[in-house]
Amino acid sequence: MRCIRILLVLVLLAATSWVQAATPLDSSDIPPRLNYGFSKNTNTFLFEGGGRGSIVGILGSDLGKLAFDFNYRGRIIRGSNTSIRDDANGLAEFSLPLADNLDFISGFSGLLSDDSRSLGINKLLQGSARSGLRWTASSQLRSEASLGGVYSEQLGIASRGFELASRSTLRDFDLDDYILNADANVFHSELSNRQSNTIGDASFNLQRFFAGNSWIDFNATYKTSSRDFYTFVRAQDTVNNLEFDTIALETRGENRWRVDGRLYFPVVPQFDVALQTSLENTIIDRFYARSVSGADNTQVTRSLERLHVFLDFKGIYTGAGGSHALGIWFDQRDESNVISNRFDLDDAQIGSLRQTENQRDNSAARTGLSLESLWPLSSADSLRFSVASSLLRYDTPSADNNDDRDEFNLNATLAFARRFSHVFYGELTAELKFAHLVFLRAARSSQNNWNRIFRLEPRFVIDAGSFSARPSFEVLANFTSFDFENRIVTSPSFSFRQISYRDSLSWQVGRHHRLESQLIARYFERGQFRWSNFTETPQDENYEHFCRLLAFSSSSGIVEVGIGGRYYALYQKKLRQIAGVDDEFLRQSIAPESVVRLAFGSGSSLEIQGWFEFEFTDGREQRRFPNLFLTTQVNL
């Protein structure tokens, strides 16, 4: 038995050969599961796959446990140029008991991102392998440490090195009637080419529940990191008057802490108070390892500091007349950006960089009021009302930044619901949204505008056992009007109006047959608009229809087959004719469709859905193409 353990350890040490440090897998037993999916929609192909789970017992023995989690997503877009992108990540961990409360752990993880387009960082490959020990003091306290090798490839530059990682967790610890949860993680990697990464974070959460439905929750987190990565830098050759891209190593240092508190307690019978507050501070420093001639930004350190304060106070009344909550909240965020000289940069150059960086400084304060009420009018009827209003003040101290603005928002909803019977339910919702944007500086004041949205939606739910339907109707009006529309010959103000119907129906015909249908129909129009005299000049009108009908049959509990089709049409008409532009346009598509679903007793499943689409434009066939979706899940 001892020889088998030693052999397993040696095999795993040799086999675990890649991946960047990632969050360790949960030690709980998860039934192993694999999934795969494929879809083709017009000229876009998507491939998805993955797996997650744990296996107890390796090589026919009852030794150790292997846990894994991996995901893959691939995309191909075919057009004038074919674009291919692959993204994959995964990790696996093997644990082997060595003694009471002590396990040997060995794992690997990996990350791959590859894009055929040139995006600067169009290929990234990272991987690490690690081994170490895990100490389980109790069901509440666990700690582990590991050492391993790491490989990184970015922008064609390969680096190798080592990594150290540790993790400690404390779960549901009773501390004088408080429930304590805490985490602490440290990771460090040292690579060739002067790359290093250090990440440390800690968090703890305290909760306590009191008699009378009152409770308190406190959470604090801290994170520090210093990460090196390669990036492209645009430099200038002043002698030959040329611009060129070069690769440089940049360091990003981050320190972030956050404190959150929540409190809920009854003040008097039927009246409760809820309080939520948070305070967050973030400091980020970015600098390059070496200065690049002709690129001034590589010769300085850029620092960002952000302070965020949030406070929400709410009073809640609950009684025979319903429940009502009145709240006030405040959100303040301040951001400052600083440039400091890192290498030898003259005063004129650093002054120009500081002026540019200082344009990012801003301060934003938002104050809001909210009211939520629910009245039970009878055993079958209820009325719900909610309104929220907020005012934002956004200031930028730089005279070169014209984004200073005020924003006013008002959202109100009134909904009446009635249950007519045990199979029929209805709800009528009226909603309005107002938003006013005001730029405080003259350079952008012409963009000041009001956005007003009015919406009315009746919806119903019919559930009669073998038959169900969920029809909903919507009347929508959206008006955007600019404050100075009367001073502009061609006003940018516009309107959007829509009426629509949506439904989802299902009808069970006998034990083994079922009909399913989806219906969408809407009419919408756009136009030029003036709010001052509420006049509109319609520009275009549009009719859109979609219908999908499938008949399903299942002769057994394993296989279900659906056959049917779908139809889509979009008709557009210009109400103001423009020379050289067609004033009418009709696009249609019709497609036979089929669905096959297999469900096995083990929980594994397979679904194939596809339709062959015939597309028409103004009555003339344009193209034919298949669409296919495949989804599988295999429980091992």
N, C-alpha and C positions, 0 to 999 in steps of 0.2 A: 504493500500500500504506500509506503514511504517513497519507493522508487517511482511509482506512478505519479505522485504529487510533484516530485522533483522534475520529472519529464514534462508534465503539463506546464510547470512554471517556465522551463527553458523554451518550450515551443511557443508559448505566448510572448515571451520576451523577444523572440526572433521575429514573430509574425506581426506584432503591433508596430507598424512602420509609418503611420502618418496621422496627423491632424493637429490643428491648432487647439489650444486649451478651450474647453467649453464647459458649460455647467454639467456636473456629474449627473448621471442618471439616477432616478429614484430607486431605492433599494427594494421597494415593494414588488411582489410578483405580478407581472402583467402578462396575460396570455399573448403569445407571439402572433403577430398579424402582419400580412403583406397586402399592399394595394397597388394597383396600376390603372392608369387612365390614358385615353387617347381621344383627341377630338380634332376634327377638320371642319372649319367653318369658313366658307368661301376660300380665300387664299391664305388662311392662317392655320397652322398645324401646331397643336399643343400635345406634349407628352409629359405625363406625371407618374411618379412612382415613389414608393417608400415602404417603410416597415418599422414596426415598433413592438417591443415585447421583451420577455426574459425567458430563458431556458435553464431549468435546473437539471444538473447532471450532464457531464461532457464525456464523450467517447464511451458511452455505455455505462459509465459509473455514476455514482450519486455525489460526486465531488464538485463543489463550486456551482456558480451560477453565471450565466452570460446574459447581459442585458444590452439591447441595441436600439438605436433610433436613427434612421437615415431617410433623406428626402431628395428627390430629383425633379426638376422641371426644365423641360426643353421647349423652345419655340422656334418655328420656322415661318417666316413671312415671305411669300413668293410674289414678286412684282417685277418691275423693270430691273431691280437688283434684289437678289435673294439675301435675306438677313437671317442669321442663325445665332441663337443664344442658349447657353447651357448654364444652369445653376444647380449645384449639388452640395449637400452637407450631411454629415453623419458622424455618429460616435458609437463606440461599443466599449463595454467594460466587463471584465471578468473578475469575479471575487472568489477567493479560495480560503476556507477557514484554516488558520494555523494554530490557534489556541482559543480558549474562552475569551470572547469579546474582542478578538484580534483576527483580522482578515488580511490576506495579501490581495491587492487590487492591481490590475493591469488593464490599460485601455488605450484606445486610439480614437482620434477624431480628425475630420478633414473638411475642407471648404474649397469649392471650385466655382469660379465664375468666368465664363468665356463668351465673348461677344464678337461676331465677325465684323461689326462696325468699329471704326476707329473712334473711341470715346475717351481717350486719355488713359483710363484704366480699363482696358477692354479684356484683360486677362489677369486673373488673380488665382493663385494656388497656394494653399496653406495646409500644413499637416503636422501632427505631433504624435508621439507615442510615449507613454509614461507608465511607470510602475511605482507602487508604494504600499503603505499600510493604512488600514482603517481601524480605529478603535471605537467600539460601541460601548460606552460606559453604562448606558441604560436605554430604555425605549425612548427617552427624551433627549439624551445627549450623545452626539456622535462627532468624531473628529477624524480627519484623514490628511495625509501628506504624500506627495508623489514627486518623482524626478524623471525626466525624460528628454528626448531629443525632438527638435522642431525643424521643419523645412518651410521656407517661404519663397514664393516666386511672384514678382510684381514688375510689370513693365519690362519683362525679359531679364530682370536681375534676380539671380538665385542666391539665397542665403541659407546657411545651416547653423545650428547652435543647440543650446540646451534650454530647458524650462524647469522651473520649480513652481509647485502649486500646493496650496493647503486650503482646507475648508472645514469649518466647524458649524454645527447647528444645534440649537436647543429648542425643543418643541413642547408646548403646553406645560410649562413649569409653574407650579403653584408658589407664588411669592406673596405671602400675607394677604391671601384672598384675591390677588391679582394674577392673571394668566400671562406669563412671559414667553414670547417667542423671539429668538435672536439668531442671526447669521453673521459669519465673518469669513471673508475670502481674500486670499492673497495669491497673486500670480506674477511671475517674473520670467522673461525669456531674454536671452542674450544671443544675438546672431552676428554672423560675420557682416562685413560692409557697414559696421558701426550701427547696426540696428539693435534696438532693445525696446522691450515693452514691459511696463510695470503697472499692474492694476490691483487696487485694494479697495474693498468695500465692506461696510458693516451696517447692520440694521437691527433694530429691536422694536418690539411692539408690546404694549401693556394694555390689558383689557380687564375691566371689572364690571360685574352686573350686580345691581342692588335691588332690594325689594321695591315693589311699586313700579316696575317697568322703567327703571332708570339705569343708565350705564355710562361708562366713560371709556374712551379709546385714545391711546397716545402712541404715535409712531415717529421714529427718528431714523434717518439714513445718512450715511456719509460715503462718498466715493472719491478716490484720488487715482489718477492715471497719468502715465507719460508714455506716449506711443510714437514710434518713428515709422514713417512711410515715405515711399518715393512718389514724386509728382512731377508733372511737366511745368516748367517755368518759361515764360516768354521774355526773352532778352533782346537787347538792341546792340548792333554793331555800329557805333557812331562813325567809325572810319569809313566803312563801305556803305553806310546808310541802309543796313539790312536788319530784319527781324528774324529770329530763329527760336526754336523750342529746344530746351535742354532738360535733362533729368536732374533733379536735386532731392536731397534727403531733408524732409521737414519733420519737426517734432511738435506734437500737440500735447500740452500738459493741461490737465483738467482737475479742478477741485470743486466738489459740489456737496452741499449739505442741505437737508430739508427736515423740517419738523412739522408734524400734523397732529391736530387734536380735535376730537369730537366728543360732545357732551349732550346727553339727553336726560331730562329729569322732569317730573311733575311738580308744578308750583302749587296749584290748588286743584281740587277735583275737576276733571274735564278740561283742564288747561295745562299743556306741556310746553316746555321750551327746548329747542334744539340749537346747538351752537357748533359751528365748524370753523376752524382756522388753520392756516398753514403759512409757513415762512420758509423761503428757499433762497439760497445764495449760490451763485455759480461764478467761478473765475476760470478763464481759459487763456492760456498763453500759447502762441504759435511762433516758431522761429526756425531758421534753416541752419544746418550744421556748418555750411560754408557759404560765403558770399559768392554770387555769380555776377561777373562783370556785365554791366548793362541792364541789370535787374535790381532796381533799388529796393524792392520789397524783400529781397533776400538778406539785406544788411541791417534789418531792424527786427525788434520783437513786438509783435502785435498782441495786445492784452484786451480782453473783454471781461467786464464784470457786470453781472445782472442780479438785481435784488427783486424778489417777487413776494408780495404780501397779499393774502386773501382772508376775508372775514365774512361769515354768513351767519346771521341771527334770524331765527324763525320761531314764531309763537303759533301753537297748534291748539285749536279748540275742537273737542269732540263731544257731541251731545245728541239729544233727540232730534234736533234740527239739522243734523248732518255733521260733517267735518269741514273745518276751515283753517287755513294756514296763511299767515301774513309774515313775509320775510323782507329783510333788507340785507344787501350784501355790497361788499367793497373789494375791488381788485386793483392793486397798484403794482406796476412794473417799471423799474428804472434800469437803463442800460447805458454804460459808458465804455468808450473804446480809447485806448491809449497806445501811442507809439513811443518806443524807447530805442536809442541807438545801440546796436549790438556790435557792429563793425565800424570802420572809419567812413562815415557818411557826413558830408558837409552840411552846414546849417540850412542852406537853401533847399537841398534835396529832402532832408528830413522834415523841413517845414511844409513842403508840398505834400508829403505823405501824411503828415499829421492833419492837414486841412482835409484831405480826402477821408481819412479814418474818422475824424470828428463828425463828419456828416452822418455817421451811423448812430450817434448818440440820440437817445430818445427817452421820453418819459410818458407812460400811458396810465391813466387812472379811469376806471369804470365803476360807476355806482348804480345800483339797481334796486328796484322794488318789485315784489311779486305777491300775488294773491291767488290762492287755490281754494275752491269751494265745491262741495258735493252735497246736494240736497236729495234725500230719498223722498220723493213726493208721495209714493204709495209702494205697495209690495211689488208692483210691476213697472213703476215709472221712476226715473231719476233725472236730475238736472245737474250738469257739471259746468263750472265756469272757472276760467283761469286767465290771468292777465299778468304780464311782466313788462317792465319798462326799464331802460338803462340809458345812461349818458356817458359817453367816452370823451375824454380830453387827451389828445395826443400832441405832445410838444417835442420839437427838435431845437436844441440851442444853436445849431449852426445856421448862419445866415444863408448858406448855400443850399440848404435843404428846405424845400417848399411843401413838405408833407404835413405840416401842422394842420390839424383839423379837429372838428367836433363831430360826433356821431350820436344821433338820437334813434333809439329803437323802441317800438311798442308792438307787442304781440298779444292778441286777445282771442280766446276760444270759448264758445258757448255751445254745449252739446246736450240734446235731449234724447234719452234712451227709453225705450218701452219694450217689454217682453209681452207680446200679444198672446202667446201660448208656449207650450213646452217645445214647439218645433219652429216658432217664428219669432225673430228678434229684429228690431229696427233701431236705427240711430240717425239723428239729424244734427250735423255739425256746421256751425258758421264760424268762420275764422277771418281775422284781418291782421295784416302786418304793415306797419309804417316804419320807414327808415329815412332819416334825413342826414345827408352828408354835407358838411360845410368846411371848405378849405379856408384857413384864416389868412392866407397871404394872397395878394392880388394875382400873382403869377398863375395860380391854379383855380381861382375863384369861379371861372367859367364852367368848371366841372361840378359845382354845387348842384345837388339834385335831391328830389324826393322819390322814393319808391313806395308805391301803395299797392297792396295785394288784397283782394277780396275773394273769398272762397266759400262756396256752399256745397256740402256733400251729404246727400242721403245714402245710407247703406243698409243692407238687410242681410240676415243670415237665416237660411231655411235648412233645417236638418231634420228630415223625416225618416231617418233610418236608411232606407234603400235609396233615397233621393236627397241630394244636397245642392244648394246654390248659394252664392255669395255676390249678388248684384250690388254695384255701387255706381252712383252718378256724381258728376262733379261739374260745377259751374265756376269758372275762374276768370278773374280780370286782374291784369297786372299793368299798372301805369307807372312809367318812369318819366318824370318831368324835371327839367332843369330850371334853376332859379331865374336865370336871365334869358328865358326862351323868347321873350318879346323883343329883345334887342338883337336877336340873331335872325337873319333872313331865312336860313334853312335850319329850323329848330332840330336839335338832336333828340328831343323828347319822343318817346315811342310808347305804344301800347301793345299788349298781347292778351288776347281773349280766347277762351277755350271752353268747350262743353264736351264731356266724354262719358262713356259707359264702359264698365268692365264687369266681367262675370267669370266665375269658375264653377262648372257644373259637374256633378257625378251622379250616375244612375246605375244601381246594382240590379241587373236583370237575371234573376235566378241565383243559384249558388256559384256558378262558374263564369258568369259573363257580366261585364261592366262597361258603361259608356262614360267617357270623360271628354270635356270640352272647355276651351278657353276662348273668350270673346273680348275684343277690344274695338271700340269705335270712338273716334273723336273728330271734332271739327275745331280748327283754330285759325286765327287770322292775326296778322301784324299790321301796324299802321303808324303813320306819323301822328303826333298828338300834342295838343296844347291844353294844359290844365286850367289856365286862367279863364278861358271861356268854355272849357270842356268840349272841345271839338276834335274830331278825328278824321284823318284822311286814310282809309284803308289802302294798304299796299299789296297784300296778297291774301288768298284764302287757301286752306288746305284741308283735305279730307283723308283720314287714315283709318284703315280697317284691317283687322287681323282675326282669323278664325282658325281654330285647330280642333279636330274631332278625331278621337281614337276609340276603337272598339277592342276591349281586352277579353281574353278568354284564358282560363286556367283550368286545365283538366285534372291537375294534381296540385299538391301543395308546393311543388318545386318550380315548375315552369309556368310563366305567364307571358302571353304573346298579345301584342296590340298592333292593329292595322288601321290606317286611316290616312289623313292628309291635312295639309295646312294651306291657307290662302292669305296673301298680304297684298294690299293696294295702297298707294299714296298718290293722291291727285293734288297738284298745285296749279294755281292760276294767279297770274299777275293782274291786279286790278288797275294798275297804272302802267300802260305799255311803255317799254323802253326800246328805242330803235336798235335793231339788230339782236334783240333778245326775245326768244319764244315766250309768249304769254301763257302757254299751257304746257303742263308736263304730267304724264301718267306713268308710274312705275308699278308693275304687278309681278308677282311671283306665285307659282302654284307648285306644290310638291307632294307626291305620295310619301307616306311616312310609316315606319314600323318600329316597334320596340319589343325587345326580348329580355325578360328578367328571369334569372335563376336564383333561388334562395335555398341553401342547403341547411340541414339540421345543425351542422357545426357552427353556423353563423356566417359561413362564407357566402359570397354573392357575386353575381355577374350581371351586368346590364349593358345592352347594346341598343343604341338609338340612332337612327339615321333617316335622312330624307334626301330625295333627288330633286333638285330645284330647277324649275324652268323660269327664267327671268325675262320679262318683256318691258320694253320702253315704247310708249305711245302705240301699243298694239303690235309692235314688231319684236320678234324673239331676238334677244341679245346674246344669251349664253345659257349653257347648261352645266351644272356642277353638283357633285355629291357633298353632303355634310354628314359626318359620322362622329359619334361619341361612344367611347368604350370605358366602362368603369368596373373594376374588379376589386374584391377583397377576399383574401384567403386567410383563414384562421388555422394556424398550424397545431 
